[in-house]
Amino acid sequence: MRTSYVIVTPVRDEADYLSLTIESVIKQTHLPDEWVIVNDGSSDGTSEIIDRYAQKYPWIRRVDRQDRGYRKCGGGIIEAFYSGYNALSVRNWDVLVKLDGDLSFPPTFFADALGEFERDQKLGIGGGTLFHITDGKEEIERCPNFHVRGATKMFRRVCWEQLGGLWIGYGSDTIDEVTANMQGWTTRSFPHLMMHHHRFTGATYGLWGALVKDGRGDYASGYHPLFMGAKALVRLARRPYILGSVGLLWGFMECYVKRLPRVGPDIRTYTRTQQLARLTGHPTIWK
């Protein structure tokens, strides 16, 4: 019996790339049982693109959210995701997919990705490896081995239920994985399953905004200050050399000063233990 899956895709003003994502899904050798695309208050042609495909493929549905008037940084995409998740009519799925609307990928992507879940019964969260094109060359969006980019998250049903829901706010893409690891699941990206990310991660927020957003996410995830300092130092070797580190630390310290919400003490302790292990050369998920 083959593994079944459903997809939820939150989109806001994705008319430039959404057709590429939809074409990638409808060409899959293993199709989803249902795909809910959430139109999160788009003002371009996003809704018309969804409707054009939904009329032809009954397993594609559009759900609309009222336009809030701006792109909500932090929890906006998770709120939109839940609008789609709660609208799913297929409830007996094996794997839940959170997929962005600016990706393209080969026809065998989901068949191969689901095969990873079938082979590894402890795999709780998985996803493809993202790359973008810079100066005509493919550039992989690097991340720790345990991390799966939010644009391409796949949740095993039992793991999803044990998570008890996603963190609505900054850092949700790290918090769910750390929580899953605490509960005994493995989480990882699939290095051999590549997905073209047509809009670089964080591009919708601008360079500075994306950096500050990452720092805020690190705070919400419970990062250890020493690990954050080390991350900022390593960041100095990448462009923008100084601005990148300043942006990360700005977002991190801003949240500390304002005492913004962050994960509870159990997850925070686990995260910091793992990060200190990384700094001292011991085994850790942070590698």
C-alpha positions as a Python dict, from the first residue, in 0.01 Angstrom:
ca = {
    (1, 'M'): (0, 0, 0),
    (2, 'R'): (156, 325, -110),
    (3, 'T'): (201, 622, 123),
    (4, 'S'): (-66, 891, 84),
    (5, 'Y'): (-2, 1261, 126),
    (6, 'V'): (-181, 1594, 124),
    (7, 'I'): (-36, 1940, 57),
    (8, 'V'): (-111, 2281, 207),
    (9, 'T'): (40, 2583, 34),
    (10, 'P'): (4, 2935, 178),
    (11, 'V'): (62, 3201, -89),
    (12, 'R'): (52, 3578, -99),
    (13, 'D'): (117, 3759, -428),
    (14, 'E'): (289, 3459, -590),
    (15, 'A'): (165, 3514, -945),
    (16, 'D'): (522, 3519, -1079),
    (17, 'Y'): (608, 3165, -967),
    (18, 'L'): (293, 2980, -857),
    (19, 'S'): (230, 2825, -1199),
    (20, 'L'): (577, 2666, -1184),
    (21, 'T'): (492, 2503, -852),
    (22, 'I'): (152, 2383, -966),
    (23, 'E'): (296, 2241, -1289),
    (24, 'S'): (559, 2057, -1082),
    (25, 'V'): (291, 1898, -862),
    (26, 'I'): (49, 1795, -1136),
    (27, 'K'): (334, 1621, -1321),
    (28, 'Q'): (428, 1407, -1018),
    (29, 'T'): (438, 1032, -1070),
    (30, 'H'): (275, 1001, -726),
    (31, 'L'): (-2, 1261, -693),
    (32, 'P'): (-137, 1397, -363),
    (33, 'D'): (-483, 1301, -241),
    (34, 'E'): (-564, 1669, -191),
    (35, 'W'): (-395, 2006, -230),
    (36, 'V'): (-530, 2316, -56),
    (37, 'I'): (-375, 2642, -176),
    (38, 'V'): (-442, 2931, 62),
    (39, 'N'): (-474, 3270, -104),
    (40, 'D'): (-354, 3490, 183),
    (41, 'G'): (-498, 3822, 68),
    (42, 'S'): (-317, 3841, -265),
    (43, 'S'): (-363, 4150, -479),
    (44, 'D'): (-205, 4017, -799),
    (45, 'G'): (-324, 3731, -1020),
    (46, 'T'): (-263, 3455, -764),
    (47, 'S'): (-629, 3363, -713),
    (48, 'E'): (-693, 3343, -1089),
    (49, 'I'): (-399, 3105, -1132),
    (50, 'I'): (-532, 2878, -857),
    (51, 'D'): (-881, 2878, -1006),
    (52, 'R'): (-752, 2792, -1353),
    (53, 'Y'): (-591, 2474, -1226),
    (54, 'A'): (-862, 2388, -972),
    (55, 'Q'): (-1121, 2378, -1251),
    (56, 'K'): (-916, 2110, -1425),
    (57, 'Y'): (-793, 1912, -1124),
    (58, 'P'): (-1062, 1843, -861),
    (59, 'W'): (-801, 1755, -595),
    (60, 'I'): (-679, 2117, -600),
    (61, 'R'): (-882, 2363, -391),
    (62, 'R'): (-852, 2731, -312),
    (63, 'V'): (-911, 2879, 32),
    (64, 'D'): (-920, 3257, 77),
    (65, 'R'): (-807, 3470, 368),
    (66, 'Q'): (-897, 3835, 406),
    (67, 'D'): (-625, 4077, 305),
    (68, 'R'): (-466, 4220, 622),
    (69, 'G'): (-302, 4489, 412),
    (70, 'Y'): (58, 4376, 463),
    (71, 'R'): (284, 4070, 468),
    (72, 'K'): (288, 3956, 831),
    (73, 'C'): (641, 3867, 931),
    (74, 'G'): (670, 3578, 1176),
    (75, 'G'): (345, 3392, 1229),
    (76, 'G'): (154, 3504, 920),
    (77, 'I'): (250, 3209, 705),
    (78, 'I'): (169, 2961, 984),
    (79, 'E'): (-172, 3120, 1037),
    (80, 'A'): (-238, 3088, 663),
    (81, 'F'): (-114, 2729, 669),
    (82, 'Y'): (-365, 2643, 941),
    (83, 'S'): (-646, 2795, 735),
    (84, 'G'): (-559, 2540, 469),
    (85, 'Y'): (-497, 2254, 708),
    (86, 'N'): (-834, 2301, 878),
    (87, 'A'): (-1002, 2305, 536),
    (88, 'L'): (-865, 1966, 428),
    (89, 'S'): (-1141, 1720, 343),
    (90, 'V'): (-903, 1422, 323),
    (91, 'R'): (-821, 1328, 682),
    (92, 'N'): (-666, 980, 647),
    (93, 'W'): (-332, 1097, 506),
    (94, 'D'): (5, 945, 597),
    (95, 'V'): (222, 1253, 532),
    (96, 'L'): (133, 1621, 553),
    (97, 'V'): (325, 1858, 325),
    (98, 'K'): (376, 2230, 382),
    (99, 'L'): (488, 2360, 43),
    (100, 'D'): (570, 2713, -71),
    (101, 'G'): (441, 2851, -400),
    (102, 'D'): (776, 2955, -549),
    (103, 'L'): (938, 2615, -609),
    (104, 'S'): (986, 2380, -902),
    (105, 'F'): (1107, 2021, -886),
    (106, 'P'): (1127, 1693, -1086),
    (107, 'P'): (825, 1465, -1147),
    (108, 'T'): (960, 1195, -915),
    (109, 'F'): (1022, 1428, -620),
    (110, 'F'): (733, 1319, -398),
    (111, 'A'): (763, 950, -487),
    (112, 'D'): (1129, 963, -388),
    (113, 'A'): (1068, 1173, -76),
    (114, 'L'): (792, 942, 46),
    (115, 'G'): (1030, 653, -14),
    (116, 'E'): (1259, 808, 248),
    (117, 'F'): (975, 796, 501),
    (118, 'E'): (899, 433, 410),
    (119, 'R'): (1263, 327, 456),
    (120, 'D'): (1321, 519, 780),
    (121, 'Q'): (1036, 466, 1024),
    (122, 'K'): (1193, 711, 1273),
    (123, 'L'): (1191, 994, 1020),
    (124, 'G'): (940, 1245, 1152),
    (125, 'I'): (1009, 1552, 937),
    (126, 'G'): (1180, 1562, 598),
    (127, 'G'): (1202, 1769, 285),
    (128, 'G'): (1397, 1859, -25),
    (129, 'T'): (1721, 2055, -50),
    (130, 'L'): (1669, 2403, -191),
    (131, 'F'): (1889, 2578, -441),
    (132, 'H'): (1866, 2910, -620),
    (133, 'I'): (2043, 3051, -923),
    (134, 'T'): (2307, 3317, -868),
    (135, 'D'): (2497, 3456, -1168),
    (136, 'G'): (2386, 3157, -1371),
    (137, 'K'): (2512, 2902, -1117),
    (138, 'E'): (2323, 2676, -877),
    (139, 'E'): (2377, 2770, -514),
    (140, 'I'): (2247, 2541, -239),
    (141, 'E'): (2074, 2704, 58),
    (142, 'R'): (2286, 2557, 336),
    (143, 'C'): (2144, 2458, 673),
    (144, 'P'): (2224, 2216, 961),
    (145, 'N'): (2168, 1848, 879),
    (146, 'F'): (1862, 1820, 1104),
    (147, 'H'): (1693, 2124, 954),
    (148, 'V'): (1430, 2121, 680),
    (149, 'R'): (1352, 2449, 508),
    (150, 'G'): (1002, 2576, 579),
    (151, 'A'): (931, 2590, 207),
    (152, 'T'): (937, 2210, 178),
    (153, 'K'): (831, 2044, 503),
    (154, 'M'): (686, 1694, 516),
    (155, 'F'): (545, 1560, 845),
    (156, 'R'): (480, 1195, 924),
    (157, 'R'): (131, 1173, 1072),
    (158, 'V'): (231, 1031, 1412),
    (159, 'C'): (507, 1289, 1448),
    (160, 'W'): (267, 1569, 1351),
    (161, 'E'): (17, 1458, 1612),
    (162, 'Q'): (285, 1437, 1881),
    (163, 'L'): (407, 1788, 1801),
    (164, 'G'): (69, 1919, 1907),
    (165, 'G'): (75, 2199, 1652),
    (166, 'L'): (322, 2445, 1505),
    (167, 'W'): (467, 2745, 1683),
    (168, 'I'): (292, 3055, 1545),
    (169, 'G'): (566, 3314, 1531),
    (170, 'Y'): (933, 3357, 1455),
    (171, 'G'): (1143, 3040, 1453),
    (172, 'S'): (864, 2791, 1385),
    (173, 'D'): (1073, 2602, 1127),
    (174, 'T'): (1337, 2523, 1388),
    (175, 'I'): (1109, 2475, 1686),
    (176, 'D'): (911, 2191, 1525),
    (177, 'E'): (1229, 2000, 1441),
    (178, 'V'): (1388, 2045, 1783),
    (179, 'T'): (1062, 1930, 1945),
    (180, 'A'): (1048, 1626, 1716),
    (181, 'N'): (1408, 1536, 1802),
    (182, 'M'): (1326, 1566, 2172),
    (183, 'Q'): (1048, 1314, 2116),
    (184, 'G'): (1282, 1064, 1951),
    (185, 'W'): (1221, 1142, 1584),
    (186, 'T'): (1486, 1216, 1325),
    (187, 'T'): (1455, 1519, 1099),
    (188, 'R'): (1657, 1588, 786),
    (189, 'S'): (1668, 1734, 440),
    (190, 'F'): (1723, 1496, 148),
    (191, 'P'): (2047, 1605, -24),
    (192, 'H'): (1970, 1411, -342),
    (193, 'L'): (1622, 1562, -387),
    (194, 'M'): (1676, 1913, -519),
    (195, 'M'): (1413, 2185, -551),
    (196, 'H'): (1463, 2511, -738),
    (197, 'H'): (1374, 2799, -507),
    (198, 'H'): (1287, 3082, -744),
    (199, 'R'): (1279, 3339, -467),
    (200, 'F'): (1573, 3317, -226),
    (201, 'T'): (1471, 3242, 136),
    (202, 'G'): (1376, 3568, 308),
    (203, 'A'): (1377, 3772, -14),
    (204, 'T'): (1024, 3903, 44),
    (205, 'Y'): (1148, 4086, 355),
    (206, 'G'): (1449, 4252, 193),
    (207, 'L'): (1811, 4191, 291),
    (208, 'W'): (1804, 4367, 628),
    (209, 'G'): (1455, 4244, 713),
    (210, 'A'): (1550, 3882, 640),
    (211, 'L'): (1859, 3905, 862),
    (212, 'V'): (1666, 4058, 1151),
    (213, 'K'): (1391, 3798, 1103),
    (214, 'D'): (1649, 3519, 1136),
    (215, 'G'): (1779, 3673, 1458),
    (216, 'R'): (1429, 3694, 1598),
    (217, 'G'): (1370, 3332, 1503),
    (218, 'D'): (1688, 3230, 1684),
    (219, 'Y'): (1565, 3407, 1997),
    (220, 'A'): (1220, 3248, 1979),
    (221, 'S'): (1382, 2906, 1933),
    (222, 'G'): (1577, 2947, 2255),
    (223, 'Y'): (1929, 2981, 2114),
    (224, 'H'): (2212, 2997, 2367),
    (225, 'P'): (2379, 3343, 2366),
    (226, 'L'): (2723, 3181, 2322),
    (227, 'F'): (2600, 2986, 2020),
    (228, 'M'): (2443, 3302, 1881),
    (229, 'G'): (2773, 3484, 1919),
    (230, 'A'): (2955, 3203, 1741),
    (231, 'K'): (2696, 3208, 1463),
    (232, 'A'): (2748, 3582, 1417),
    (233, 'L'): (3126, 3534, 1399),
    (234, 'V'): (3095, 3261, 1135),
    (235, 'R'): (2851, 3482, 945),
    (236, 'L'): (3127, 3742, 901),
    (237, 'A'): (3281, 3522, 632),
    (238, 'R'): (2972, 3552, 408),
    (239, 'R'): (2829, 3846, 222),
    (240, 'P'): (2716, 4092, 338),
    (241, 'Y'): (3020, 4049, 562),
    (242, 'I'): (2948, 4280, 855),
    (243, 'L'): (2585, 4371, 791),
    (244, 'G'): (2486, 4003, 804),
    (245, 'S'): (2614, 3954, 1157),
    (246, 'V'): (2481, 4288, 1276),
    (247, 'G'): (2133, 4205, 1145),
    (248, 'L'): (2125, 3867, 1318),
    (249, 'L'): (2237, 4012, 1651),
    (250, 'W'): (2001, 4309, 1616),
    (251, 'G'): (1698, 4081, 1579),
    (252, 'F'): (1816, 3855, 1861),
    (253, 'M'): (1887, 4135, 2109),
    (254, 'E'): (1574, 4329, 2016),
    (255, 'C'): (1364, 4032, 2126),
    (256, 'Y'): (1560, 4000, 2451),
    (257, 'V'): (1502, 4366, 2536),
    (258, 'K'): (1132, 4349, 2450),
    (259, 'R'): (1093, 4009, 2622),
    (260, 'L'): (901, 3871, 2326),
    (261, 'P'): (750, 3520, 2341),
    (262, 'R'): (982, 3223, 2301),
    (263, 'V'): (970, 2847, 2351),
    (264, 'G'): (922, 2699, 2696),
    (265, 'P'): (1204, 2593, 2928),
    (266, 'D'): (1208, 2225, 2824),
    (267, 'I'): (1268, 2299, 2456),
    (268, 'R'): (1502, 2586, 2540),
    (269, 'T'): (1714, 2363, 2763),
    (270, 'Y'): (1731, 2089, 2501),
    (271, 'T'): (1824, 2337, 2228),
    (272, 'R'): (2099, 2499, 2435),
    (273, 'T'): (2240, 2162, 2542),
    (274, 'Q'): (2265, 2061, 2179),
    (275, 'Q'): (2427, 2390, 2083),
    (276, 'L'): (2684, 2377, 2363),
    (277, 'A'): (2768, 2023, 2251),
    (278, 'R'): (2831, 2161, 1902),
    (279, 'L'): (3060, 2431, 2038),
    (280, 'T'): (3261, 2178, 2239),
    (281, 'G'): (3292, 1918, 1963),
    (282, 'H'): (3050, 1661, 2108),
    (283, 'P'): (2779, 1467, 1918),
    (284, 'T'): (2478, 1685, 1844),
    (285, 'I'): (2196, 1740, 1595),
    (286, 'W'): (2354, 2081, 1523),
    (287, 'K'): (2605, 1979, 1258),
}
